[in-house]
Amino acid sequence: MPLAAAPQLGVSPSAIGPLFIAPATNGPAQTVQASDAGDGTLRLQVTSSASWLSASIRGMTPCTANPAQTCQSIVILLTTASLPVGTYTEWITVSATGAVNSPLNIPVTVTIANVPASLVFYVTPSGSASAPIYPQDPVSIAVGTTTGGSWLSFSAPLAAFAFGVPYFINVVAQPGQMPGRYIGAATTSGSSNLADNHTISVSMTVTTSPIIQTPIPTVRLSGYQGGPKVISSVTLNNIGMGTLALTGASSSGGFLSAAVVSGSTLSITSDPSQLAPGAYSGTVTIASNAANSAVVSIPVDFDVAPAGSPSISQGGIVNIADYSAIPVAQGDIIAVFGDQFAAPNASLTNPGGPPLATLLGNVQLLINGVAAPLYYVSARQINAQMPYAAPPNQSATVQVVSNGTAGNTRSVSVAAVQPHILIWPASVAAGGYATVVNSDGSLSLPTTAGYGTFQSRPSHPGETVTIYCIGFGQTIPAATEGQAASSTTLMYVPITTVTVGSSGPLNPGFAGLTPTAVGLYQVNVTLPESAAIGSAQSVIVSVNGVSSNTGLIAIAP
């Protein structure tokens, strides 16, 4: 199915905010333009994930990015007057029946900003912290402490003042300051807005205990009506001392539950089985040994879609090396993420060796309308191979068909080559080590260890190693997607070089498809005798002038 055979939904801007809004006021209306880069007519629908956010479809106007093109305006209203002080991110969903790249979620972030009544900080004995305050007009600030000495200060904006450009209240534990709670105040004055002028109570707790920091402001999950529970793991950061230990978790909202999985990791579960389609919100509250445990919680947003058709997520088409959504190469191995691809507990792979099937469990992945070879199918993920015939420097359409039901269509940019070195997962070797095999079949890693039938050790200068990659594009002789690479006539890729550490470009002995494999490339290269010694030397592969991601290799004498 060519990309131009249907409407192709695009929106600009793709995100709104952060917007800074004074308390007890509604934010200014925002306008998004929806465009059609394909054929046909966009039939737009818009929905919101929160009651303070709404959108309506308006008339046609010239597109801001291209005035020669016509766009449809979407006006977004921010009814924020009742929101407490804080930062909020919700979504406007724009969909168009039958369009490529539908639906699209537009995040809207607002900060209800003011000069707060109090600020609470937790720091280590040698630590520091800051918090922004948002007066509506320029202010003067005077700081003072009741206990603990001169640990409190402020920073004024470096640029010309405007609402939304913060001042900062800063705390720094002083040398020799003992663990405990210290009290101070920051007094603001001089603003024409009287609400800006008051005294902020400031406390700083110096602690040798852990201090929790949440890795993301909001956990956003999605499921479908009547479907299985959706589970997400969240690991909390410790910016304090000692070892963080979570002791319990509770949740608000009947659809939401949470449990401690390990010392610092939570399992958050959303259950859509009794929910109608729509947007739901809840909060997970954490109990732990952290000094600030009482003030830490995690908001959770849960989107429930109607049951029925498979749906590819926005941004859900990536390469399997580092899961980035940059252009995928001809012949690349891709992962497609979404929902309702297969039965809830499905885990389907090819029953034998190549050629790869194009139908697993009544599931197909159509790329430009043609069924692609499949490595793996589950309810929320499909691994497949991009056809070598996909035109480079264009977009390809991707659609899942499950049990005869076709889902939404997304697009992905295609390149002739986009090399990626395969990186070991953290469970094997943390830090970003490349998948490299030494001349004796051992894995090139800093330490000696056993991994099933494999052993590991650092590589040596002068040794020939094999680097495994994806995304090298078409070979000589030409490869066919889904088919095993020949083991008699090597299928190579020209103009390939390797850089290790500070070495100049190295010419490999072979670069091309791994014999008998599908879509997997290897580079056989001899490390220079002068290679730098170190447990984490960088390695980069370039194909036709396009550089890969950076991996690490261990080199020892």
C-alpha positions as a printed Julia matrix, in Angstrom:
557×3 Matrix{Float64}:
   0.0     0.0    0.0
   1.8     3.2   -1.1
   1.9     5.97   1.45
  -0.06    8.37  -0.77
  -3.03    5.98  -1.17
  -4.72    7.32   1.98
  -4.81   10.49   4.04
  -1.68   10.92   6.17
  -2.27   12.71   9.46
   0.26   15.22  10.72
   0.01   17.83  13.47
   2.02   20.94  14.23
   3.15   21.61  16.85
   3.46   18.03  18.1
   3.6    19.16  21.75
   2.4    22.17  23.74
   4.19   23.68  26.69
   5.41   23.94  29.22
   2.99   26.83  29.72
   3.15   28.87  32.92
  -0.24   29.89  34.29
  -1.07   31.93  37.38
  -3.21   30.2   40.04
  -7.0    30.56  39.8
  -6.84   31.52  36.12
  -7.47   29.72  32.86
  -4.6    29.36  30.45
  -4.53   30.96  27.0
  -6.13   29.04  24.14
  -3.68   27.12  21.95
  -3.96   26.26  18.26
  -2.7    23.14  16.55
  -2.81   22.59  12.8
  -3.64   19.2   11.3
  -2.26   18.49   7.84
  -2.67   15.79   5.21
   0.46   14.62   3.4
  -1.4    11.84   1.57
  -4.5    11.51  -0.58
  -8.16   11.81   0.33
  -9.79   13.85   3.07
  -9.0    13.92   6.78
 -12.08   13.31   8.91
 -10.83   14.5   12.27
 -11.96   13.61  15.77
 -10.4    15.0   18.96
 -10.56   13.77  22.56
  -8.91   14.82  25.82
  -7.39   12.85  28.71
  -8.37   15.39  31.42
 -11.36   17.52  32.39
  -9.28   20.75  32.41
  -8.28   20.17  28.77
 -10.61   20.31  25.78
 -10.31   20.71  22.03
 -12.54   21.54  19.09
 -12.09   21.37  15.32
 -12.3    24.69  13.52
 -11.98   25.84   9.92
  -9.31   25.52   7.25
  -6.39   27.97   7.26
  -3.04   28.24   5.45
  -0.46   25.99   7.11
   2.1    27.92   9.13
   4.95   25.68   7.95
   3.83   25.83   4.29
   1.36   28.63   3.48
   0.71   27.07   0.06
  -0.89   24.11   1.84
  -4.21   24.18   3.73
  -4.45   22.9    7.3
  -7.35   22.31   9.65
  -7.22   24.24  12.9
  -7.74   22.6   16.29
  -8.29   25.0   19.18
  -7.3    23.74  22.64
  -8.83   25.32  25.75
  -7.1    25.2   29.14
  -9.63   25.38  31.98
  -6.97   25.45  34.67
  -8.49   27.84  37.23
  -9.3    25.04  39.67
  -5.92   23.26  39.45
  -3.65   23.4   42.51
  -0.09   24.64  42.14
   2.01   22.04  40.33
   2.98   20.71  36.92
   0.51   18.68  34.85
   0.89   16.81  31.56
  -2.16   15.48  29.74
  -2.96   14.63  26.12
  -5.15   15.71  23.25
  -5.71   12.76  20.92
  -6.28   13.59  17.26
  -7.57   10.77  15.06
  -8.78   10.46  11.49
 -10.53    7.34  10.27
  -8.47    5.49   7.66
  -5.53    7.87   7.86
  -1.89    6.9    8.13
  -0.38    7.83  11.53
  -3.75    7.97  13.3
  -4.19    8.5   16.17
  -1.65   11.13  17.28
  -1.28   12.15  20.93
  -0.31   15.77  21.61
   1.11   16.23  25.13
   0.03   19.44  26.84
   2.14   20.51  29.84
   1.13   23.33  32.14
   2.7    24.62  35.33
   0.42   26.41  37.75
   3.13   28.75  38.95
   3.36   31.07  41.91
   5.44   31.99  44.92
   4.69   29.1   47.3
   4.02   29.37  51.01
   6.67   26.79  51.88
   9.5    24.74  50.42
  10.89   21.48  51.81
  14.34   20.14  50.88
  16.23   16.93  51.65
  20.01   16.81  51.12
  23.02   14.71  52.1
  25.65   16.19  54.48
  27.62   17.41  51.46
  24.63   18.0   49.2
  22.6    20.83  47.76
  19.2    21.37  46.13
  17.16   24.08  44.4
  13.52   24.8   43.68
  11.99   27.32  41.25
   9.51   30.01  42.23
   7.45   31.9   39.66
   6.44   35.46  40.58
   4.3    37.19  37.99
   6.45   40.33  38.22
  10.1    40.97  39.17
  10.72   40.68  42.91
  13.41   41.32  45.46
  14.3    38.41  47.75
  15.77   38.46  51.25
  16.82   35.19  52.88
  17.64   34.28  56.44
  17.95   31.19  58.61
  16.84   30.48  62.16
  19.13   27.47  62.59
  22.17   26.01  60.87
  24.04   29.05  59.57
  24.15   30.4   56.02
  22.74   27.44  54.08
  19.99   29.37  52.26
  20.36   31.59  49.16
  18.54   32.59  45.97
  19.31   33.07  42.27
  17.64   35.7   40.08
  16.93   35.11  36.36
  19.93   35.73  34.15
  17.76   36.84  31.23
  15.2    39.62  31.12
  12.36   38.77  33.47
   9.19   37.23  32.09
   6.52   35.15  33.79
   7.66   31.55  33.55
  11.34   32.44  33.94
  12.0    31.28  37.5
  13.93   32.56  40.43
  15.56   29.75  42.41
  15.68   29.14  46.12
  18.89   27.24  46.91
  20.05   25.23  49.91
  23.57   23.9   50.56
  24.55   21.76  53.54
  27.42   23.52  55.28
  30.73   21.83  56.19
  30.29   19.99  59.45
  26.52   20.5   59.53
  25.04   17.6   61.46
  22.03   15.59  60.22
  18.8    17.25  61.27
  16.1    19.69  60.18
  17.0    23.35  59.71
  14.6    26.26  59.37
  14.83   29.43  57.3
  12.75   31.84  55.26
  12.83   33.71  51.95
  10.85   36.95  51.76
   9.77   38.28  48.36
   8.77   41.91  47.78
   8.39   44.56  45.14
   5.91   42.84  42.84
   2.83   44.73  41.64
   0.98   41.43  42.09
   0.36   41.3   45.83
   0.16   37.48  45.85
   3.88   37.42  44.96
   4.89   39.35  48.08
   5.14   37.12  51.13
   7.45   35.02  53.25
   8.27   31.48  52.13
   8.95   29.06  54.94
  11.99   26.94  53.99
  13.18   23.76  55.67
  16.29   21.74  54.87
  16.67   18.22  56.24
  20.26   17.0   56.21
  20.2    13.22  56.24
  22.41   10.17  55.85
  19.34    8.17  54.82
  18.24    7.49  51.21
  16.37   10.25  49.36
  13.84    9.14  46.74
  13.72   10.74  43.31
  11.07    9.59  40.84
  12.49    8.86  37.34
   9.46   10.22  35.44
   6.77   12.7   36.46
   3.85   10.47  35.35
   3.49    6.79  34.47
   1.35    6.54  31.33
  -0.19    3.14  30.5
  -2.63    1.94  27.87
  -4.92   -1.06  27.55
  -8.23   -2.01  25.98
 -11.73   -2.69  27.27
 -12.04   -6.19  28.7
  -8.35   -6.82  28.08
  -5.6    -8.15  30.36
  -3.93   -6.23  33.13
  -1.16   -3.85  32.07
   1.96   -3.99  34.23
   4.83   -1.53  34.35
   7.96   -1.59  36.5
   9.31    1.67  37.91
  12.69    1.87  39.6
  13.03    4.76  42.03
  16.33    6.67  42.13
  18.24    7.22  45.36
  19.99   10.61  45.42
  20.81   10.24  49.1
  23.02    7.88  51.08
  22.68    4.25  52.03
  20.5     1.72  50.2
  16.93    2.58  49.25
  14.43   -0.03  50.45
  10.77    0.22  49.5
   8.56   -1.26  52.2
   5.12   -0.92  50.64
   2.91    0.83  48.11
  -0.74    1.84  48.01
  -2.88    3.28  45.23
  -5.97    5.34  44.59
  -8.55    4.38  41.99
 -10.21    0.99  41.63
  -8.3     0.12  38.46
  -4.83    0.64  39.94
  -2.61   -1.42  42.24
   1.06   -1.44  43.14
   3.52   -3.74  44.87
   7.2    -3.75  45.77
   9.19   -6.01  43.43
  12.66   -5.45  44.84
  14.52   -2.99  47.02
  13.88    0.06  44.84
  11.48   -1.21  42.14
   7.69   -1.02  42.06
   5.29   -3.01  39.93
   2.34   -0.83  38.9
  -0.73   -2.65  37.52
  -3.71   -1.15  35.72
  -6.74   -3.36  35.13
  -9.02   -2.41  32.21
 -11.34   -5.4   32.54
 -14.19   -3.44  34.19
 -13.54   -0.05  32.58
 -15.31    1.64  29.69
 -13.09    3.22  27.01
 -11.7     6.52  28.23
  -8.94    8.18  30.27
  -8.38    7.38  33.95
  -6.02    8.82  36.57
  -4.71    7.53  39.87
  -1.79    7.84  42.27
   0.68    5.38  43.76
   1.93    6.28  47.23
   5.24    4.82  48.38
   6.46    3.7   51.79
  10.22    3.33  52.24
  13.23    3.98  54.4
  13.88    7.26  52.55
  13.93   10.49  54.51
  11.42   12.04  52.09
   9.18    8.98  51.68
   6.15   10.76  53.12
   6.15   13.39  50.34
   6.73   11.14  47.29
   3.97    9.75  45.08
   3.66    8.77  41.42
   0.72    9.89  39.24
  -0.58    7.26  36.82
  -2.6     7.96  33.65
  -4.39    4.99  32.05
  -5.9     5.13  28.56
  -8.46    2.43  27.77
  -9.17    1.83  24.07
 -12.16   -0.01  22.62
 -11.64   -3.72  22.15
 -11.31   -5.0   18.62
  -8.65   -3.93  16.17
  -4.87   -4.07  16.61
  -3.24   -0.7   17.21
   0.37    0.4   16.61
   1.52    2.97  19.15
   2.66    6.44  18.15
   6.44    6.19  17.73
   6.1     2.42  18.11
   8.24    1.33  15.11
  11.92    1.06  16.06
  15.05   -0.93  15.33
  15.84   -3.8   17.7
  19.42   -2.73  18.46
  18.72    0.34  20.61
  14.95    0.79  20.07
  15.41    4.21  18.49
  12.9     5.54  15.97
  15.41    7.08  13.57
  15.1     5.84   9.96
  15.28    2.07   9.63
  17.38    0.51   6.92
  16.42   -1.72   4.03
  16.53   -5.26   5.41
  16.61   -3.98   9.02
  15.15   -5.91  11.94
  12.38   -3.82  13.5
  10.21   -4.04  16.58
   6.62   -2.82  16.39
   4.88   -1.95  19.68
   1.18   -1.51  20.33
  -1.77   -3.51  21.57
  -4.21   -6.26  20.53
  -1.8    -7.77  18.01
  -2.55  -11.3   19.23
  -4.16  -13.13  22.14
  -3.17  -11.72  25.57
  -0.69  -14.49  26.42
   0.56  -15.22  22.9
   4.3   -15.72  22.32
   4.82  -16.95  18.76
   8.05  -17.66  16.9
   8.93  -19.52  13.73
   8.7   -23.27  14.37
  11.83  -24.04  12.34
  14.71  -22.27  10.65
  14.52  -19.82   7.73
  12.75  -18.87   5.6
  10.75  -16.8    8.06
   6.97  -17.09   7.94
   4.85  -14.08   7.04
   1.93  -15.36   9.14
   2.24  -16.35  12.8
  -0.88  -17.19  14.77
  -3.11  -15.51  12.16
  -1.08  -12.29  12.53
   0.54  -10.42   9.67
   2.58   -7.24   9.51
   2.02   -5.39   6.24
   4.82   -3.1    5.06
   3.74   -1.07   2.04
   0.84   -3.51   1.79
   3.0    -6.66   1.6
   3.29   -9.22   4.42
   6.74   -8.97   6.03
   8.84  -11.87   7.4
   8.16  -12.34  11.13
  10.59  -13.28  13.9
   8.19  -12.94  16.85
   4.57  -12.04  17.65
   2.92  -11.28  20.99
  -0.04   -9.21  22.11
   2.01   -5.99  22.31
   5.11   -6.57  20.17
   6.02   -7.84  16.71
   9.59   -8.31  15.46
   9.89   -8.35  11.68
  12.26   -7.65   8.81
  11.99   -4.53   6.67
  11.89   -5.46   2.96
  15.07   -4.75   1.0
  12.83   -3.27  -1.71
  11.41   -0.55   0.57
  12.35    2.7   -1.24
  15.06    4.62   0.65
  14.61    8.27   1.59
  10.86    7.76   1.67
   8.29    6.61   4.22
   6.84    3.11   4.33
   3.43    2.21   5.76
   3.16   -0.38   8.53
  -0.1    -2.1    9.53
  -0.99   -5.15  11.65
  -3.69   -7.59  10.52
  -4.84   -9.94  13.28
  -7.37  -12.69  12.59
  -8.44  -10.83   9.49
  -8.96   -7.49  11.28
  -6.75   -4.66  10.02
  -5.53   -2.11  12.53
  -4.34    1.46  12.19
  -1.54    2.41   9.8
   1.69    4.11  10.83
   4.6     5.33   8.74
   8.33    4.89   9.23
  11.22    6.56   7.41
  13.48    4.23   5.42
  17.18    4.67   4.69
  19.46    2.64   2.44
  21.73    1.97   5.44
  21.46    2.82   9.15
  24.05    0.67  10.93
  23.57   -0.29  14.57
  25.94   -2.32  16.72
  24.05   -4.79  18.9
  24.53   -3.95  22.58
  24.42   -6.5   25.39
  21.52   -6.02  27.82
  22.42   -4.9   31.33
  21.65   -8.41  32.6
  24.74   -9.61  30.68
  27.01   -6.57  30.81
  25.9    -3.15  32.03
  27.34   -0.04  30.46
  26.77   -0.46  26.72
  29.13   -3.25  25.66
  29.0    -4.26  22.0
  28.17   -7.81  21.0
  31.71   -8.85  20.04
  33.09  -12.39  19.82
  36.79  -13.14  20.16
  38.76  -15.47  17.89
  38.32  -18.4   20.32
  34.52  -17.96  20.5
  34.52  -16.17  23.86
  32.62  -12.91  24.39
  34.63   -9.7   24.54
  33.79   -8.39  28.02
  35.89   -6.9   30.84
  35.56   -9.87  33.18
  35.92  -13.61  32.87
  32.53  -15.25  33.31
  30.35  -17.99  31.92
  27.19  -17.32  29.9
  25.71  -20.72  29.15
  28.05  -22.34  26.61
  30.01  -19.08  26.21
  32.9   -17.73  28.24
  34.06  -14.11  28.29
  37.38  -12.29  28.41
  38.87   -9.04  27.1
  40.09   -8.97  23.52
  43.81   -8.65  22.74
  45.71   -6.28  20.41
  46.29   -8.01  17.06
  43.33  -10.36  17.59
  40.59  -10.73  14.96
  37.16  -10.19  16.47
  33.6   -10.34  15.12
  31.18   -7.46  15.75
  27.46   -8.19  15.29
  25.19   -5.51  13.86
  21.99   -4.76  11.98
  20.97   -2.12   9.42
  23.71   -2.5    6.79
  21.2    -2.56   3.92
  21.43   -4.53   0.68
  24.38   -6.81   0.01
  26.4    -8.14  -2.92
  25.03  -10.54  -4.13
  21.56   -9.28  -3.25
  19.77  -10.67  -0.21
  16.07  -11.47   0.04
  14.16  -10.63   3.2
  13.16  -13.64   5.27
  15.75  -15.87   3.61
  18.89  -17.22   5.29
  22.17  -15.69   4.15
  24.24  -18.0    2.01
  27.03  -19.97   3.71
  28.79  -20.73   0.41
  28.74  -17.36  -1.36
  29.36  -14.68   1.24
  26.94  -11.73   0.97
  29.05   -8.68   1.7
  28.57   -4.93   2.17
  31.22   -2.66   0.6
  32.73    0.56   1.99
  32.69   -0.51   5.64
  35.19    0.69   8.25
  35.66    0.22  12.0
  37.06    2.66  14.55
  38.26    1.3   17.89
  39.21    3.83  20.55
  41.5     6.45  19.04
  42.57    4.26  16.13
  42.13    5.4   12.58
  39.54    3.67  10.39
  40.21   -0.06  10.14
  39.33   -2.07   7.04
  37.54   -5.3    8.01
  38.35   -8.67   6.5
  34.62   -9.19   5.96
  31.47   -7.13   6.48
  28.12   -8.57   5.49
  25.32  -10.94   6.42
  26.12  -13.69   8.92
  25.88  -17.0    7.03
  22.6   -18.91   7.68
  21.13  -15.95   9.63
  18.32  -13.58   8.59
  18.98   -9.83   8.82
  22.04  -10.22  11.1
  25.32   -8.68   9.91
  28.84   -9.23  11.14
  32.12   -7.36  10.79
  35.37   -9.32  11.11
  38.19   -6.92  11.96
  41.71   -7.29  13.3
  42.5    -5.02  16.24
  45.73   -3.07  15.7
  48.81   -4.18  17.64
  48.89   -0.63  19.0
  45.28   -0.74  20.24
  44.82    1.14  23.51
  44.43   -1.03  26.58
  41.27   -0.47  28.62
  38.11   -2.1   29.86
  35.83    0.29  27.94
  37.25    1.24  24.56
  34.75    2.67  22.06
  33.89    0.88  18.82
  32.0     2.42  15.87
  31.15    0.86  12.5
  30.58    3.0    9.39
  28.81    1.81   6.24
  28.88    3.98   3.13
  29.78    6.96   5.3
  26.93    6.42   7.81
  28.2     5.85  11.36
  26.64    3.46  13.85
  25.92    3.93  17.5
  28.9     3.59  19.86
  29.54    0.33  21.66
  32.25   -0.62  24.12
  34.9    -3.32  23.85
  37.33   -4.53  26.52
  41.0    -4.78  25.42
  43.76   -6.25  27.61
  47.39   -7.25  26.86
